[in-house]
Amino acid sequence: MTTNPLLATGGLPEFSAIRPEHVRPALREVLDENRRELEQLLANANSRRADFDHDIVALENLAERLHRGWSPVSHLHAVCNEPELRAAYNECLPELARYQTEIAQDERLYQLYRQVADDLEAADSAEHSEAERLLHLALREFHLAGVDLADAEKQRFKDVMEELTQLQARFEQNVLDSMAAWQHLETDASVVAGIPATTLEQAAANASAANQTGWLFRLDQPTYVAIVTHAENRDLRQQFYRAWNTRASELACYGDTPADTFNNTQNIEQILALRQEAAEIVGFDNFASYSLASKMAGSVEEVRDFLEDLGRKSVDAARGELKALEQFAGRPLAAWDIAFFAERLRHEQFTISDAQLRPYFPLQQVLDGMFAVVNRLYGIAVTRIDDIDVWNAEVRYYRVEDQHGEEIGGFYTDLFARANKRSGAWMDECVVRKHDADGIQHPVAHLVCNFAAPTATVPCLLTHDDVVTLFHEFGHTLHHVLTRVGYPSVSGINGVPWDAVELPSQFMENFAWQPEVVRLISGHYETAEPLPDELVERLRESRVFHAGLQMVRQLELALFDIRLHAEPISGPHQDMAALLEEVRNLVAVVQQPEYNRLTHAFGHIFGGGYAAGYYSYKWAEVLAADAWSAFEEHGIFDSHTADRFRRTLLEIGGTRDLGEAFAEFRGRAPSIDPLLIQSGIYREEDAAVGDNA
């Protein structure tokens, strides 16, 4: 009899052994076993007084068993999205959502948690602080799931959650499929002028594999960025811009495939309607207020004030940058011109360009240097381990050890774009830290990017933007791996407010700009020479290049998201488009064409966990810039500052209020000024003292 690899209870997942036919039987077995054990636990609790170490820890173990069975499936769905696996994944989503809501609405469980929380509060012991925080967050989640509702309302809430999981998955799948369905064959060498050689080499290989001549371009993120940034042919840039910005919409063009095949319009409308209904069922005016109930920000008004204040302080800088760019280009610029002329202006202003920098950042050199940075910061060692089962030959596994050589965790890297892999970059949990009577289960992460793969002649070479992305995701990875919390529900990123979860990642980005670090992570792929000092200095100076344009772009997305979920739209797509246009009139400076459908591929809010939370990037960036300013004050490798940052923010998971934890690290509430100074929008002498976020 073949053992189902998804039912393994220890070690790392056997990714290469997982088959679509394993998925549903494994999930059903885990859910059935969890339900049986839950009933037994509740029955036993009736005969004695429940306690944390026995009952709550047992419930943590049930949740962890489900995570172990489902996490590999969810991960493979993101990085190896084959039709059979997708079908199995989609089939299981309603059952999984049903179980999760069922648990969160169980009044018996709620009463058990409340009784244990009351007992710990009465004990008033400092040693119970982690447990008390876990219980506080759990009780909040019970209320947010409708534990107080009448049976009919509970059932409707459960039905809505099930439907939402399916719609959100379908949204993401449509985006992936729409990208895979689009391609462009180019046979005229003059049209591909300016495009990086590595991109052309990959496109030529694609054409050869398809028995065609010329260059066959696909709609993956590295190819899109390379073309809109470097292609001298304006029509080609516009063609790719339109393809990227009409993904999964009614305006997409797939050749013989009808445009509506992957259209997300109806999915978006249904997702918004169901989110609004769910929020109202549990007593909120709108989904934004519901979402913010578990975040640092206290209200929709606070978020809007925060974003609009940043907008007021940034929009003039952005307008000035666009005006200077158009003067440089000698004419008004369309959206598909911005990256192209910006790259040329950057080269003129700083005598630096992607073409100059890329040869100095081969992937392996960047990884080795990045690992050296965290060794100096935290005393940890990162070692590649080769005899680990993986899902793709390009995947690597790394073990993380403390300063004593003891294993504390690990992570996988999956760094290259593929046709069946979700675009973007992210960190996800593979194994969550747990500490119980059986010992310590070490945390393991997935670090995923979509860089251009190495070619037959050249290794993977990163742009500096790619380097910053890698450092960002490694910051998330450290947050997961360095946690010292032994309860899975508040370990690592779990229990951390969503608007603070980007703090470690955005903090880590800063190291990629420091001369001392750039020398560690750079080495020309042909000569091994680090980036010359004069280029390092120009790179540092270029950090604030178009910071205003970048700021208002993020504010546009964040304001649209929070308003979309605070001002329910029940009408057709053009109502949503009108809201986006209103937001753009407030903060955007680049005119977008009418056909732009960024909403239809906005996976962060329609497929991922950032609904009514996209503002989190800017909210956490304030925290990260302020935290970084402490390192600037004491030295970027100051061991005392690094140790405090690790102890007060990286290790604590969700066991403390993040505002209090930050204040302990920084000695005060966070200030918005370091972000504005770092972005070049404020000069240090112009910053208002005490202008707190």
C-alpha positions as CSV (number, residue, x, y, z in Angstrom):
1,M,0.0,0.0,0.0
2,T,1.4,3.4,-1.0
3,T,1.8,5.9,1.8
4,N,0.3,9.3,1.2
5,P,3.2,11.8,1.4
6,L,0.8,14.5,2.6
7,L,0.1,12.6,5.8
8,A,3.7,12.7,7.0
9,T,3.9,14.2,10.5
10,G,7.6,15.1,10.7
11,G,10.6,16.2,8.6
12,L,10.3,18.1,5.4
13,P,7.6,17.4,2.8
14,E,8.3,14.8,0.1
15,F,7.5,17.3,-2.7
16,S,8.5,15.0,-5.6
17,A,6.3,12.2,-4.4
18,I,3.1,14.4,-4.1
19,R,0.5,13.6,-6.8
20,P,-2.9,15.3,-7.4
21,E,-4.6,12.1,-6.4
22,H,-3.1,12.4,-2.9
23,V,-4.7,15.8,-2.2
24,R,-8.3,15.1,-1.4
25,P,-7.8,11.8,0.5
26,A,-5.1,13.5,2.7
27,L,-7.2,16.5,3.5
28,R,-10.3,14.4,4.3
29,E,-8.3,12.1,6.6
30,V,-6.7,15.1,8.4
31,L,-10.1,16.9,8.8
32,D,-11.8,13.7,10.0
33,E,-9.1,12.9,12.5
34,N,-9.1,16.5,13.7
35,R,-12.8,16.5,14.2
36,R,-12.6,13.2,16.2
37,E,-9.9,14.5,18.4
38,L,-11.6,17.8,18.9
39,E,-14.8,16.1,20.2
40,Q,-12.7,13.9,22.5
41,L,-10.9,17.0,23.8
42,L,-14.2,18.9,24.5
43,A,-15.7,15.8,26.2
44,N,-12.7,15.5,28.5
45,A,-12.7,19.2,29.2
46,N,-16.3,18.9,30.5
47,S,-15.1,16.5,33.2
48,R,-12.3,18.9,34.5
49,R,-11.3,22.5,34.3
50,A,-9.6,23.2,30.9
51,D,-6.0,24.5,31.1
52,F,-3.6,26.0,28.6
53,D,-0.8,23.4,28.6
54,H,-3.2,20.5,28.0
55,D,-6.1,21.8,26.0
56,I,-4.9,24.9,24.1
57,V,-1.6,23.2,23.2
58,A,-3.6,20.2,21.9
59,L,-5.7,22.5,19.7
60,E,-2.5,24.1,18.4
61,N,-1.3,20.7,17.4
62,L,-4.5,20.0,15.5
63,A,-4.1,23.2,13.5
64,E,-0.5,22.4,12.9
65,R,-1.4,19.0,11.5
66,L,-3.7,20.6,9.0
67,H,-1.0,23.0,8.0
68,R,1.4,20.2,7.4
69,G,-1.0,18.4,5.1
70,W,-2.2,21.4,3.2
71,S,0.8,23.7,3.0
72,P,2.7,21.6,0.4
73,V,-0.5,21.6,-1.8
74,S,-0.9,25.3,-1.6
75,H,2.7,25.9,-2.3
76,L,2.8,23.5,-5.3
77,H,-0.4,25.2,-6.6
78,A,1.6,28.5,-6.7
79,V,4.8,27.2,-8.2
80,C,3.8,24.2,-10.3
81,N,0.3,25.0,-11.4
82,E,-0.5,21.9,-13.5
83,P,-4.1,21.2,-14.5
84,E,-4.5,18.0,-12.4
85,L,-3.1,19.6,-9.3
86,R,-5.2,22.7,-9.8
87,A,-8.4,20.6,-10.1
88,A,-7.6,18.8,-6.9
89,Y,-6.8,22.1,-5.1
90,N,-10.0,23.7,-6.3
91,E,-12.0,20.7,-5.3
92,C,-10.7,20.9,-1.7
93,L,-11.1,24.6,-1.1
94,P,-14.8,24.5,-0.1
95,E,-14.1,21.7,2.4
96,L,-11.1,23.4,3.9
97,A,-13.0,26.7,4.2
98,R,-16.0,24.9,5.8
99,Y,-13.8,23.3,8.4
100,Q,-12.0,26.5,9.3
101,T,-15.2,28.5,9.7
102,E,-16.8,25.6,11.6
103,I,-13.9,25.7,14.1
104,A,-14.0,29.5,14.4
105,Q,-17.8,29.4,15.1
106,D,-17.8,26.6,17.6
107,E,-19.3,28.1,20.8
108,R,-17.9,25.2,22.9
109,L,-14.4,26.0,21.8
110,Y,-15.0,29.7,22.3
111,Q,-16.1,29.1,25.9
112,L,-13.0,26.9,26.5
113,Y,-10.6,29.6,25.3
114,R,-12.4,32.2,27.3
115,Q,-12.3,30.1,30.5
116,V,-8.6,29.5,30.1
117,A,-8.0,33.2,29.3
118,D,-9.9,34.2,32.5
119,D,-7.8,31.7,34.6
120,L,-4.5,33.0,33.2
121,E,-5.6,36.6,33.8
122,A,-6.5,35.8,37.4
123,A,-3.1,34.1,37.9
124,D,-1.5,37.5,36.8
125,S,1.9,35.9,36.0
126,A,4.4,37.5,33.6
127,E,5.5,34.0,32.4
128,H,2.0,33.6,30.9
129,S,2.4,36.6,28.5
130,E,2.8,34.6,25.3
131,A,-0.1,32.4,26.2
132,E,-2.4,35.3,27.1
133,R,-1.6,37.0,23.8
134,L,-2.4,33.8,21.9
135,L,-5.7,33.5,23.7
136,H,-6.6,37.2,23.1
137,L,-6.0,36.8,19.4
138,A,-8.0,33.5,19.3
139,L,-11.0,35.1,21.0
140,R,-10.9,38.0,18.6
141,E,-10.9,35.6,15.7
142,F,-13.9,33.8,17.1
143,H,-15.9,37.0,17.1
144,L,-14.7,37.9,13.6
145,A,-16.0,34.5,12.4
146,G,-19.4,35.1,13.9
147,V,-19.3,32.8,17.0
148,D,-22.0,35.1,18.5
149,L,-24.4,34.8,15.6
150,A,-27.7,32.9,15.3
151,D,-27.4,29.5,13.5
152,A,-28.8,30.8,10.2
153,E,-26.3,33.7,10.1
154,K,-23.5,31.4,11.0
155,Q,-24.4,29.1,8.1
156,R,-24.6,32.0,5.6
157,F,-21.2,33.3,6.8
158,K,-19.8,29.9,6.3
159,D,-21.2,29.6,2.8
160,V,-19.8,33.1,1.9
161,M,-16.3,32.1,3.1
162,E,-16.4,28.9,1.0
163,E,-17.5,30.8,-2.1
164,L,-14.8,33.4,-1.5
165,T,-12.0,30.9,-1.3
166,Q,-13.0,29.5,-4.7
167,L,-13.5,32.9,-6.4
168,Q,-10.1,34.2,-5.1
169,A,-8.4,31.0,-6.4
170,R,-10.1,31.4,-9.7
171,F,-9.0,35.0,-9.9
172,E,-5.3,34.0,-9.5
173,Q,-5.7,31.1,-11.9
174,N,-7.2,33.4,-14.6
175,V,-4.2,35.7,-14.2
176,L,-1.7,32.9,-14.6
177,D,-3.6,31.4,-17.5
178,S,-3.9,34.7,-19.3
179,M,-0.2,35.2,-19.1
180,A,0.5,31.7,-20.4
181,A,-1.9,32.2,-23.3
182,W,-0.1,35.3,-24.6
183,Q,3.0,35.4,-26.7
184,H,4.7,37.5,-29.4
185,L,6.9,36.2,-32.1
186,E,9.3,38.8,-33.6
187,T,11.4,38.2,-36.6
188,D,12.7,41.7,-37.3
189,A,16.1,42.3,-35.6
190,S,15.6,46.1,-35.7
191,V,12.5,45.8,-33.6
192,V,14.3,44.0,-30.7
193,A,17.1,46.6,-30.5
194,G,18.0,47.6,-26.9
195,I,16.6,44.5,-25.3
196,P,19.1,42.8,-23.0
197,A,21.1,39.9,-24.5
198,T,19.9,37.5,-21.9
199,T,16.3,38.2,-22.6
200,L,16.9,37.8,-26.4
201,E,18.7,34.5,-25.8
202,Q,15.8,33.1,-23.8
203,A,13.3,34.3,-26.5
204,A,15.4,32.7,-29.2
205,A,15.4,29.5,-27.3
206,N,11.7,29.7,-26.9
207,A,11.3,30.1,-30.7
208,S,13.6,27.2,-31.4
209,A,11.7,25.0,-29.1
210,A,8.5,26.0,-30.9
211,N,10.1,25.2,-34.3
212,Q,10.0,28.9,-35.3
213,T,12.7,31.5,-36.2
214,G,13.2,34.8,-34.5
215,W,12.4,35.6,-30.9
216,L,9.4,34.2,-29.1
217,F,8.5,36.4,-26.1
218,R,6.3,35.2,-23.3
219,L,4.4,37.4,-20.8
220,D,6.4,36.6,-17.7
221,Q,7.5,39.4,-15.4
222,P,11.2,39.5,-16.3
223,T,10.4,39.7,-20.0
224,Y,7.8,42.4,-19.6
225,V,10.1,44.5,-17.4
226,A,13.1,44.1,-19.8
227,I,11.0,45.2,-22.8
228,V,9.3,48.2,-21.3
229,T,12.6,49.4,-19.8
230,H,15.0,48.7,-22.7
231,A,13.2,48.1,-26.0
232,E,14.0,51.0,-28.3
233,N,10.9,50.2,-30.5
234,R,8.0,52.2,-29.0
235,D,5.3,50.1,-30.7
236,L,6.8,46.9,-29.1
237,R,6.8,48.6,-25.7
238,Q,3.2,49.6,-26.1
239,Q,2.2,46.1,-27.2
240,F,3.7,44.6,-24.1
241,Y,2.3,47.3,-21.9
242,R,-1.1,46.7,-23.2
243,A,-0.8,42.9,-22.9
244,W,0.4,43.2,-19.3
245,N,-2.2,45.7,-18.2
246,T,-5.1,43.9,-19.8
247,R,-4.3,40.5,-18.3
248,A,-7.4,38.5,-17.3
249,S,-9.7,41.2,-18.6
250,E,-12.3,41.6,-21.4
251,L,-9.7,43.5,-23.4
252,A,-7.0,40.8,-23.4
253,C,-5.8,39.4,-26.7
254,Y,-4.7,35.8,-26.9
255,G,-4.8,35.2,-30.7
256,D,-7.3,32.4,-31.3
257,T,-8.5,32.2,-27.7
258,P,-11.5,34.4,-26.9
259,A,-10.7,37.4,-24.7
260,D,-13.4,36.5,-22.2
261,T,-11.8,33.1,-21.5
262,F,-9.9,34.3,-18.5
263,N,-11.9,37.5,-17.8
264,N,-11.9,38.4,-14.1
265,T,-14.6,41.1,-14.2
266,Q,-17.4,38.8,-12.8
267,N,-15.0,37.3,-10.2
268,I,-14.1,40.8,-8.9
269,E,-17.7,41.9,-8.6
270,Q,-18.7,38.6,-6.8
271,I,-15.7,38.9,-4.5
272,L,-16.5,42.4,-3.5
273,A,-20.2,41.6,-2.9
274,L,-19.4,38.6,-0.8
275,R,-16.8,40.4,1.3
276,Q,-19.3,43.2,2.0
277,E,-22.0,40.6,2.9
278,A,-19.6,38.8,5.3
279,A,-18.6,42.0,7.0
280,E,-22.3,43.0,7.5
281,I,-23.2,39.6,8.9
282,V,-20.7,40.0,11.7
283,G,-21.6,43.6,12.5
284,F,-19.3,45.8,10.4
285,D,-20.4,48.5,8.0
286,N,-18.0,47.4,5.4
287,F,-15.2,45.0,4.6
288,A,-12.5,47.5,5.2
289,S,-13.6,48.0,8.8
290,Y,-13.8,44.2,9.2
291,S,-10.3,43.8,7.8
292,L,-8.8,46.5,10.1
293,A,-10.2,44.9,13.2
294,S,-7.1,42.7,13.2
295,K,-4.5,45.3,12.1
296,M,-2.5,48.1,13.8
297,A,-4.5,50.9,12.1
298,G,-7.6,51.6,14.1
299,S,-10.0,52.8,11.4
300,V,-10.6,53.4,7.7
301,E,-10.3,57.1,8.5
302,E,-6.9,56.6,10.1
303,V,-5.7,54.7,7.0
304,R,-7.1,57.3,4.6
305,D,-5.6,60.2,6.6
306,F,-2.2,58.4,6.6
307,L,-2.2,57.7,2.9
308,E,-3.5,61.2,1.9
309,D,-1.0,62.9,4.2
310,L,1.8,61.0,2.4
311,G,0.2,62.0,-0.9
312,R,0.2,65.7,0.0
313,K,3.9,65.4,1.0
314,S,4.9,63.4,-2.2
315,V,2.8,64.5,-5.1
316,D,4.7,67.7,-5.9
317,A,7.9,65.8,-5.9
318,A,6.3,63.2,-8.3
319,R,5.0,66.0,-10.6
320,G,8.5,67.5,-10.7
321,E,10.1,64.2,-11.6
322,L,7.6,63.6,-14.4
323,K,8.1,67.1,-15.8
324,A,11.9,66.6,-15.7
325,L,11.6,63.2,-17.5
326,E,9.4,64.7,-20.2
327,Q,11.9,67.6,-20.7
328,F,14.6,65.0,-21.0
329,A,12.6,63.0,-23.6
330,G,11.6,66.1,-25.4
331,R,7.9,65.3,-25.5
332,P,4.9,64.2,-23.4
333,L,5.2,60.6,-22.3
334,A,2.7,57.7,-22.4
335,A,2.7,55.1,-19.6
336,W,4.7,52.7,-21.8
337,D,7.5,55.3,-22.2
338,I,8.1,56.0,-18.5
339,A,10.4,53.1,-17.7
340,F,12.3,53.4,-20.9
341,F,13.2,57.1,-20.6
342,A,13.6,56.8,-16.8
343,E,16.4,54.3,-17.3
344,R,18.1,56.6,-19.8
345,L,17.7,59.7,-17.5
346,R,19.1,57.7,-14.6
347,H,22.1,56.8,-16.7
348,E,22.6,60.4,-17.6
349,Q,22.2,61.7,-14.1
350,F,24.2,59.1,-12.3
351,T,26.2,57.5,-15.2
352,I,24.7,54.2,-14.2
353,S,22.3,51.7,-15.8
354,D,20.9,48.2,-15.5
355,A,23.3,47.2,-18.4
356,Q,26.3,48.3,-16.4
357,L,25.2,46.8,-13.1
358,R,23.7,43.5,-14.0
359,P,27.1,41.7,-14.8
360,Y,28.2,42.5,-11.3
361,F,25.3,40.8,-9.6
362,P,25.4,37.1,-10.5
363,L,22.8,35.3,-8.3
364,Q,25.1,33.1,-6.4
365,Q,27.4,36.0,-5.4
366,V,24.4,38.0,-4.2
367,L,23.2,35.0,-2.2
368,D,26.6,34.4,-0.6
369,G,27.0,38.1,0.3
370,M,23.5,38.3,1.7
371,F,24.1,35.3,3.9
372,A,27.4,37.0,5.1
373,V,25.4,40.1,6.0
374,V,23.0,38.2,8.4
375,N,26.0,36.3,9.8
376,R,27.5,39.6,10.9
377,L,24.2,40.9,12.1
378,Y,22.8,38.0,14.0
379,G,25.6,35.4,14.2
380,I,23.7,32.9,12.1
381,A,25.2,30.7,9.4
382,V,23.3,29.7,6.2
383,T,24.5,26.5,4.5
384,R,23.2,24.9,1.3
385,I,22.1,21.3,1.8
386,D,21.9,19.2,-1.5
387,D,20.2,15.9,-0.5
388,I,16.8,17.5,0.1
389,D,13.7,16.5,-1.9
390,V,12.4,19.4,-4.1
391,W,9.7,20.1,-6.7
392,N,12.0,21.4,-9.4
393,A,15.6,21.0,-10.3
394,E,16.2,24.7,-9.9
395,V,15.1,24.7,-6.2
396,R,17.7,24.9,-3.4
397,Y,17.5,24.2,0.3
398,Y,19.4,26.0,3.0
399,R,19.9,25.2,6.7
400,V,20.1,28.0,9.2
401,E,22.3,27.5,12.3
402,D,22.9,29.8,15.3
403,Q,26.3,31.0,16.5
404,H,26.8,27.7,18.4
405,G,26.3,25.6,15.3
406,E,22.8,24.4,16.3
407,E,20.1,24.2,13.7
408,I,17.3,26.7,14.1
409,G,15.5,26.4,10.8
410,G,15.8,26.4,7.1
411,F,14.4,27.6,3.8
412,Y,13.9,26.7,0.2
413,T,14.6,29.0,-2.7
414,D,12.7,28.9,-6.0
415,L,14.0,31.9,-7.9
416,F,13.3,31.6,-11.6
417,A,10.2,32.4,-13.7
418,R,8.3,29.5,-15.2
419,A,5.2,29.3,-17.3
420,N,3.2,27.4,-14.6
421,K,4.4,29.6,-11.7
422,R,2.6,32.6,-10.2
423,S,4.4,35.9,-11.0
424,G,5.9,38.1,-8.3
425,A,7.9,37.3,-5.2
426,W,6.9,36.1,-1.8
427,M,7.7,34.2,1.3
428,D,5.5,31.4,2.6
429,E,5.5,29.0,5.5
430,C,6.5,25.4,4.9
431,V,6.9,24.3,8.5
432,V,6.0,26.5,11.5
433,R,8.1,26.5,14.7
434,K,6.6,24.5,17.5
435,H,8.0,23.6,21.0
436,D,6.2,21.0,23.1
437,A,7.0,17.9,25.1
438,D,8.3,16.2,21.9
439,G,10.9,18.9,21.4
440,I,11.4,21.7,19.0
441,Q,10.0,21.7,15.4
442,H,12.3,24.1,13.5
443,P,10.6,26.6,11.1
444,V,11.1,26.3,7.4
445,A,10.2,28.9,4.8
446,H,9.7,29.1,1.0
447,L,11.5,32.1,-0.6
448,V,10.1,32.6,-4.1
449,C,11.1,35.0,-6.8
450,N,10.7,35.2,-10.6
451,F,14.1,36.2,-11.9
452,A,15.2,35.6,-15.5
453,A,16.7,32.1,-15.6
454,P,20.3,31.5,-16.6
455,T,20.9,30.9,-20.3
456,A,23.2,28.4,-22.0
457,T,26.0,31.0,-22.0
458,V,25.3,33.4,-19.0
459,P,24.5,32.7,-15.4
460,C,21.5,34.4,-13.7
461,L,22.4,38.0,-13.5
462,L,20.3,40.3,-11.4
463,T,19.4,44.0,-11.8
464,H,19.8,45.9,-8.6
465,D,16.0,46.0,-8.3
466,D,16.1,42.2,-8.3
467,V,18.7,42.4,-5.6
468,V,16.4,44.6,-3.5
469,T,13.6,42.2,-4.1
470,L,15.7,39.2,-2.9
471,F,16.7,41.1,0.3
472,H,13.0,42.0,0.9
473,E,11.9,38.4,0.7
474,F,14.8,37.2,2.8
475,G,13.7,39.7,5.5
476,H,10.3,37.9,5.5
477,T,12.3,34.6,5.7
478,L,14.3,35.7,8.7
479,H,11.1,36.8,10.4
480,H,9.8,33.3,10.0
481,V,13.0,31.4,10.8
482,L,14.4,33.5,13.7
483,T,11.2,33.3,15.8
484,R,11.6,32.0,19.3
485,V,7.9,31.4,19.9
486,G,6.8,27.8,20.3
487,Y,3.1,28.1,19.7
488,P,2.3,27.8,15.9
489,S,-0.6,30.3,15.9
490,V,1.6,33.1,17.1
491,S,5.0,32.0,15.8
492,G,6.9,33.8,13.1
493,I,4.5,35.9,11.0
494,N,1.5,34.3,12.6
495,G,-0.5,36.7,14.8
496,V,1.5,39.7,13.5
497,P,-0.8,42.5,12.3
498,W,-0.9,42.5,8.5
499,D,0.1,46.1,8.4
500,A,3.3,45.3,10.3
501,V,4.3,42.1,8.6
502,E,6.3,44.0,6.0
503,L,8.5,45.7,8.6
504,P,11.3,43.0,8.6
505,S,11.3,42.7,4.8
506,Q,11.4,46.5,4.1
507,F,14.0,46.9,6.8
508,M,16.2,44.3,5.1
509,E,16.1,46.2,1.8
510,N,18.3,48.9,3.2
511,F,21.3,46.7,3.3
512,A,21.3,46.3,-0.4
513,W,22.2,50.0,-0.8
514,Q,25.1,50.2,1.6
515,P,28.6,50.3,0.1
516,E,30.0,47.7,2.6
517,V,27.2,45.3,1.6
518,V,27.3,46.0,-2.1
519,R,31.0,45.0,-2.1
520,L,30.0,41.7,-0.5
521,I,27.1,40.9,-2.9
522,S,28.8,42.0,-6.1
523,G,31.3,40.2,-8.3
524,H,31.5,40.5,-12.1
525,Y,30.5,37.1,-13.5
526,E,33.6,37.1,-15.8
527,T,36.2,38.6,-13.6
528,A,34.8,38.3,-10.0
529,E,35.7,42.0,-9.4
530,P,33.3,43.7,-7.0
531,L,31.3,46.7,-8.2
532,P,33.9,49.6,-8.5
533,D,33.7,52.2,-5.8
534,E,32.6,55.0,-8.2
535,L,29.6,52.8,-9.4
536,V,28.8,52.0,-5.8
537,E,28.5,55.7,-5.0
538,R,26.4,56.4,-8.1
539,L,24.1,53.5,-7.1
540,R,23.6,55.0,-3.7
541,E,22.9,58.4,-5.1
542,S,20.4,56.9,-7.5
543,R,18.3,55.4,-4.6
544,V,16.1,58.5,-4.5
545,F,15.7,58.7,-8.2
546,H,12.0,59.0,-9.0
547,A,11.1,58.3,-5.3
548,G,8.2,60.6,-5.7
549,L,6.8,58.7,-8.7
550,Q,7.3,55.4,-6.8
551,M,5.6,56.8,-3.7
552,V,2.5,58.0,-5.5
553,R,2.1,54.8,-7.5
554,Q,1.9,52.8,-4.2
555,L,-0.4,55.4,-2.7
556,E,-2.7,55.1,-5.8
557,L,-3.0,51.3,-5.2
558,A,-3.4,51.6,-1.5
559,L,-6.1,54.3,-1.6
560,F,-8.0,52.5,-4.3
561,D,-7.9,49.3,-2.2
562,I,-9.1,50.9,1.1
563,R,-11.8,52.9,-0.6
564,L,-13.0,50.0,-2.7
565,H,-13.6,48.0,0.4
566,A,-15.0,50.9,2.5
567,E,-17.3,52.2,-0.2
568,P,-19.1,49.1,-1.4
569,I,-19.6,48.9,-5.2
570,S,-22.5,46.7,-6.3
571,G,-22.7,48.0,-9.9
572,P,-20.9,47.1,-13.0
573,H,-17.2,47.3,-13.7
574,Q,-17.2,51.0,-14.8
575,D,-18.2,52.0,-11.2
576,M,-14.9,50.5,-10.0
577,A,-13.1,52.2,-12.8
578,A,-14.6,55.5,-11.8
579,L,-13.4,55.1,-8.3
580,L,-9.9,54.3,-9.6
581,E,-10.0,57.4,-11.7
582,E,-11.0,59.5,-8.7
583,V,-8.1,58.1,-6.7
584,R,-5.7,58.8,-9.6
585,N,-6.9,62.4,-9.9
586,L,-5.9,62.8,-6.2
587,V,-2.4,61.2,-6.1
588,A,-1.3,59.9,-9.6
589,V,0.7,61.9,-12.0
590,V,1.2,59.4,-14.9
591,Q,-1.8,59.3,-17.2
592,Q,-3.0,55.7,-17.8
593,P,-4.8,54.7,-21.0
594,E,-8.5,53.9,-20.8
595,Y,-7.8,50.3,-21.5
596,N,-5.6,49.8,-18.4
597,R,-7.2,47.1,-16.3
598,L,-4.8,46.8,-13.4
599,T,-7.7,45.6,-11.2
600,H,-8.1,42.4,-13.2
601,A,-4.6,41.2,-12.2
602,F,-4.4,42.9,-8.8
603,G,-3.8,39.6,-7.0
604,H,-2.7,41.2,-3.7
605,I,-6.3,42.3,-3.0
606,F,-8.4,39.9,-5.1
607,G,-6.4,36.7,-4.7
608,G,-4.0,37.2,-1.8
609,G,-4.2,38.5,1.8
610,Y,-4.0,42.3,1.2
611,A,-7.7,43.1,0.8
612,A,-8.2,46.4,2.5
613,G,-4.6,46.0,3.6
614,Y,-2.5,47.1,0.6
615,Y,-1.7,50.3,2.7
616,S,0.4,47.9,4.8
617,Y,3.4,48.4,2.5
618,K,3.5,52.1,3.3
619,W,2.5,51.7,6.9
620,A,5.2,49.1,7.5
621,E,7.7,51.2,5.4
622,V,7.4,54.0,8.0
623,L,8.3,51.5,10.7
624,A,11.1,50.0,8.7
625,A,12.7,53.3,7.8
626,D,12.5,54.5,11.4
627,A,14.0,51.2,12.6
628,W,16.8,51.6,10.0
629,S,17.5,55.0,11.3
630,A,18.6,53.4,14.6
631,F,21.2,51.4,12.7
632,E,22.3,54.5,10.9
633,E,22.8,56.2,14.2
634,H,24.9,53.3,15.7
635,G,26.4,51.6,12.7
636,I,24.7,49.2,10.3
637,F,26.5,46.2,11.8
638,D,26.3,47.3,15.4
639,S,25.8,44.1,17.4
640,H,23.9,45.7,20.2
641,T,21.4,47.4,17.9
642,A,21.0,44.2,15.8
643,D,20.5,42.1,18.9
644,R,17.8,44.5,20.2
645,F,16.1,44.5,16.8
646,R,16.1,40.7,16.7
647,R,14.9,40.3,20.3
648,T,12.2,43.0,20.3
649,L,10.8,42.5,16.7
650,L,12.1,39.5,14.8
651,E,11.8,36.8,17.4
652,I,8.4,37.6,19.1
653,G,6.0,36.5,16.4
654,G,2.5,37.6,17.3
655,T,3.0,37.5,21.1
656,R,3.2,41.2,21.6
657,D,1.5,44.4,20.5
658,L,3.6,45.6,17.7
659,G,3.3,49.2,18.6
660,E,4.6,48.5,22.1
661,A,7.4,46.3,20.7
662,F,8.5,49.0,18.2
663,A,8.5,51.6,21.0
664,E,10.7,49.3,23.1
665,F,13.2,49.0,20.2
666,R,13.2,52.6,19.1
667,G,12.6,54.3,22.5
668,R,9.5,56.2,21.1
669,A,6.6,55.9,18.8
670,P,7.4,55.6,15.1
671,S,8.0,58.8,13.1
672,I,7.2,59.3,9.4
673,D,10.2,61.6,8.9
674,P,12.8,58.8,8.3
675,L,10.8,57.5,5.3
676,L,10.4,60.9,3.7
677,I,14.2,61.6,4.3
678,Q,15.1,58.2,2.9
679,S,13.0,58.8,-0.1
680,G,14.6,62.2,-0.8
681,I,11.2,63.9,-0.4
682,Y,12.4,65.7,2.7
683,R,15.8,67.0,3.6
684,E,16.8,66.0,7.1
685,E,16.8,69.7,8.2
686,D,13.3,70.1,6.9
687,A,11.8,67.2,8.9
688,A,9.3,68.2,11.6
689,V,10.5,67.0,15.0
690,G,7.9,64.7,16.6
691,D,5.9,64.2,13.4
692,N,4.8,60.7,14.5
693,A,3.0,58.2,12.3
